[in-house]
Amino acid sequence: MLKDRPVPPGLAPFWNGTVGTFATLSNPPIPEEMKERHRMYSLLLMSLIVTQWNGNKHGELGDYGIWRTAQQLAVLPTGQKLYRGGTYLGHNIAALAVDGEGRIMDFDFNHNDIFDSSVEHAESRLVRRLFALTQVYDPWVSRRGGSSNGDTKMCRRDLRPRQNHHLFATAIDTNSKLAIHPAPYSTLLKDVTIYTSLESCAQCSGIMCLASVKEIVYLQWDQGQFLIGNMMWQATTTQASGFVAPRPIRGDEFDFEYFAALNDANDDFSGRLNDNPFYKDSNGNVKKMPSVTSFLCTDKAYGIFQAANNELLSWKTCKFPEYRPTASAFSNEEVLSQVQDYLSWLLEFNKLQINNRGTSHRV
């Protein structure tokens, strides 16, 4: 007779409860000062996606119907329509990592298509990059403003120390935010927050758990992922030892209106596909494709991301400029300068390379 296995400790409080209890989080309210911080990093993430937007899920030729008329370039003599964006490398999903001091560490995109793989998700790619990022060769600086004598204004990025193996700015000495010391890989990302444009799947939630990422902030629901991030955090957060999953934070928890806008627009897209298929090829074959990744190719989705990008570019001052979550962290005013400088620097870098949606950091 098979012996029943013991109930894993993390699941014990939920074992005889309901799925709803297990999957529902009761996160503490976020202070207004932190909401402003989350907003700035989230706007940057959406701006990164705008700079590398590609809606050609089924190629740049064909007919995307009503969904991508603003992205249409021309109608060819054959009757096919041509859409901007070029070769499709992966879905319009990205993730951004920020360390405990407020420094932007790196970002990555979904690249399923370029690798012909279903597992090249943004969060999992980003976590692997963070572990591999042992040396930053090209610190970024601001190209906006500068002193009266023409010197380029250095951004806060220049304060991040250079890194060696097992030496991370996140594993800081409590006496100095610039001090680094050896740390086991299980703790290297323990104070890192990852911002992702789409709710994480089981793969990404698992990888972030193994990396001990502190938090995952997401800007749109993915109803196909079964709230796995919530359940993993519930199951691991009380562990005395071992890896802990990141605490999920929804965009609407910090009053991020683009969260509702994306969810509502995605629901509308799914509800209208029967009468308005997503794509038709030159042979008349129709693909309805009700997935969220199809929605993220549409004009409506692009418009929402572009609105966020415009907000970031026009943001002048913070409501809480001097707020710091810890004594050594960047202030909100410094965070605003950093995210705007980062976007400006990245746009300049993109002009110098083939459009591959890749980070500028070499590892």
N, C-alpha and C positions, 0 to 999 in steps of 0.2 A: 504494500500500500504506500502511495506517495505521501510524504510528510508535508503538511502545510508549512510554508516558509513564514518566518516571523514578519510582522508588519514593519516596514522600514520606519524608523523613528520620525522622519520628517512628514510621513503620511499619516501617522497615528492620530493626530487631532482631527483629521478629515475622514478617517476610514469609514465611519458609520454615518457621515453627514451626506449632504447633497453635492452634486457637481456644481450647482450654482454657488454654494458657499466656498468651495475650493477654488473656483475660477474668479471670484469677485474680491477685489482688493479694497481696503479702506485706508487709502493713503492719507497721511496728515495734510492739512491745508498748506499750501505753498505761500510763504510771505510775498508781499507785493514786490519787494526788492529782488527776490529770486525769480519771480515771474518775468521781470524785466530782463534778467540775465538769460533765462531759457529762451526768451523771445529773440534776442540778438543772435544767439547761436543757431536757432531754428531758421531764422531769416537767411543767414549765411548759407545753411545747407540747401534751402530752396533756391538760392541764387546760384550755387554751384551747379545745380541741375539745369537751370536755365541756360547757363553758359555752355553746357554740353548736351543740349536737348536733341533727341533723335526719336522721331515717331514712326520711322519706317519699319515696323515690325515684320511686315511681309515684303519688304523691298521698297525701293523708291519709285517703282512703276506699278500701275494698277489703278484701282479706284477705291478710295477710302470713304466714299459716300459723303454724307453730311458731316462726318466727324472731323475731317482735317482740311476743310476748304481753305482756311487761312494759311495752311502750310503748303498749299498747292503752288507749283511754279509755272506749269504750262500744260497744255493738252497737245500731245504729239499727233502727227499725221495718221498714225495707226488708231487713234482714239484713246490710247492709254494716257493717263495723267501722270505727270512727273511731280514728285514731292521733295521739298528741301530736307536736308539732314544727312544725305549720303548713306554709306553702309551702316547697317544696324549692328551695333556691337553688344548691346545688352539693354535691359529695361531701364526706364527713367527712374531709377531708385538709387539712392546714395546714402552714405553714412559718414559722420564726422566725429572725431574723437577729441575730447577736451580733458586736460589733466586737472588735478585738484587745485592748482593755482589759477586756473582759468586760461592756460595756454592752449592754443590750437595745436594738436599733435599731427594729425594727418586726416585724409579722407579717402574713400574709395567708392567705386560704382559697382552696380551689378554688371557682370560681363558674361552672362550665360551664353550669348550667341557667339561671341568671338572664340570661346573655348569649346563650343558645341557641348555644353554641359548644363545640367539643371541645378548644380550646387555652387556656382560661382556668384553667390549672393554678396551684397555690399558689406554687411556686418561681418560675415565670416572672413571675407577677403581683408577687411580692415584690421581685424584682430590679428591675423597672421602677419600683416605688414607691421603692426605695432611691435610685435615680438622680434621681427627682423630688423627693425629700424635702430640699428646700433650706432649709426653715424649720420648726421644731417650735414650734407655738403653745401647746401645753398640756402642759408637763412634768408628770409624774405624781408624786404624793407618797403617803406611807403614810397610811392611815386607822387603822392598828393602833397601839396604844400612844400614845406622846406624853409630854411632860414633865408634871410635877406641876401646872404652872399652866395646863394645857389646850392648850398649843401643839401644833400638828400636827408630828409627826416627819418631817423631810424625808428622802427616800430618796436613794441615790447618784445617781439620775437627774438631780438638780439640778446635778451636776457636768458634765454633758454640755454643751459650748458650743453656743450658737446657730449656725446654719449660714447661709452665703450661697452663691451659685453657685460650684461647683467648690471649695468649702471643706468638708471632711469631717473628723469626729473620727477617722476611720480613717487619714487621711493625716497622721500626727502628727509633731511634732518630737521627736527622740529625747531631748531634754533636759527635756521637760515633757509630761505626758499631757493637759494642757489647751490646749496650743498647737496651732493649726491653720494650714495654709498652702496656697496654691494647688497643685493637683495635676491632672494629666491624667486624664480619665475612665477611662482604661485601668488606672489604679492605685487608684482610689477605694475599691474593695472588696477590695483585695489581702490584707487581714488579716481578712476577715470569714468567720465560720463560719455556715452555714445549717443549721438542724435541720429536717428534714422528716419527717412521719409515715409517708410511703410512698416507697419507692425511686423515684428520678427517671427520667423518660422521656427520649427523645432530644431533644425540644424544650427541656425544662428544663435538661438537661445542657449543651446547646449555648449557651443563654442565659447560664448561669452561667460557662461557659468564656469567652464574650465579655466578661463582667463581671470576669473574673479573680478570682472568689470562691476563697478559700483551701481550704475544706473543706466537704463536705456529709455530715452525719450523718443516717442514716435509720433508722427504727424498725420497719420491716416490709419484707419482700421484695415486689417486684412481678415475678413470673415472666414477665410478658408484655413486659418491657422489655429483655430480652436482655443484661443486664449492661452496657448501653451506657455507664454512668458509669465503670465500671472500665476499659473499653477506651479511652474518651476520655482518661482520666487517663494511662494507659500511653502513648498516642500523643503526648501533648503535654508531659509532665513534663520531658523532657530538652531541650526547645527552648531555644536560646540567646536567642531573641527571639520575640515573638508572644504570643498569649493561651494560658493554661494552664488546663485544666479543673480543677475542685475535686477534691481527693482524697476518695474515698468512704470513710466509716467506718460499719461496721455496728453496730447496737445491741449485739450480743453481744460486740463487741470491748471494750466497757467494762462487761461483766457486767450488762447491762440485761435483766432477766428478762422484761419485757413484750415484748421482741422475739420470743422463742420462743413466748410465749403467743399473740401475734397470728398468727404463722405457723402454729402448730398448729391454732388455731381456724379459720383460713381454709381449711386443708386439709380439716378435718372438714366445714365448710360445703359445700365443693365436692363432696365425696364423697357427701353425703346429699341432694343436690338432686333426683335422679331420683325418689326416693320422697317428697320434701317440697319441692315447688316454692316459689320465693321469693315469688311474688305471684299472686293470682287476682282479676280484676276482676269487676264486677257482672254481666257477660255470661258468666262462666265461663271466660274466656280465661286461660290459664296462661302465666306467664313464669318460666322456671327461672333465668335470669340468673346464671351461675356466676362473674361477675366479682368482683374484689376490692372494687369500689365497692359492690356489693350486700352483701357480707359486712360492710362498714363501716356498714351500717344496722342490723345485728342486735343483739339483746339481749346476746349473748356478747361482741361487740366493745365495746359500750357498757360492759359490766361491767369489762373490762380497762382501758379508759380511765378509768373511775371509780375503780378501785383505785389507779391512778397519781395521780389527783387527790387522793385521800385521803392518800396517802403524803406528797405535797408539803405539804398543809395541816397535817399532824401532825409534820413534820420540825422538830426543835428545835435540834440542834447538828450540826456537821460533825466528821468524823474528822480532817480536815486544815484547821482554821480559818484558819491563817495562810499557807497555800500561795498563791503568786502565780506564774503561768507566766513573767512578766517583772516587773522591779522596779516598774514603774508600773501594773501591772494590779490589778484588784480582787482581794482575797483571797477564798478560798472562803466564809468567813463573810459577807463583803459580798455575794457572789453569792447566797447563800441568802436574805439579807434582801431583795435586789433582786427575785428571782423571786417571792417571796411577796407583796411589796408590789405588784409589777406585776399579779399576778392579782387582788389585792384592789381595786386601782384600776380594773382593767378591768371587774370585776363591778359596781362602782358606776357606771361609765360606761354599761354596758349597760342599767341601769335607766332611763337618761335618754333613750334613743333607741329607735327601732323596731328590732326584732331583725333586722339585715341582715348579720350576721357580718362587719362591716367594722371596720377599724382606726379608732382614735379620732384618729389624726393627720391633719391636713389638709395637702394639698400644693397 
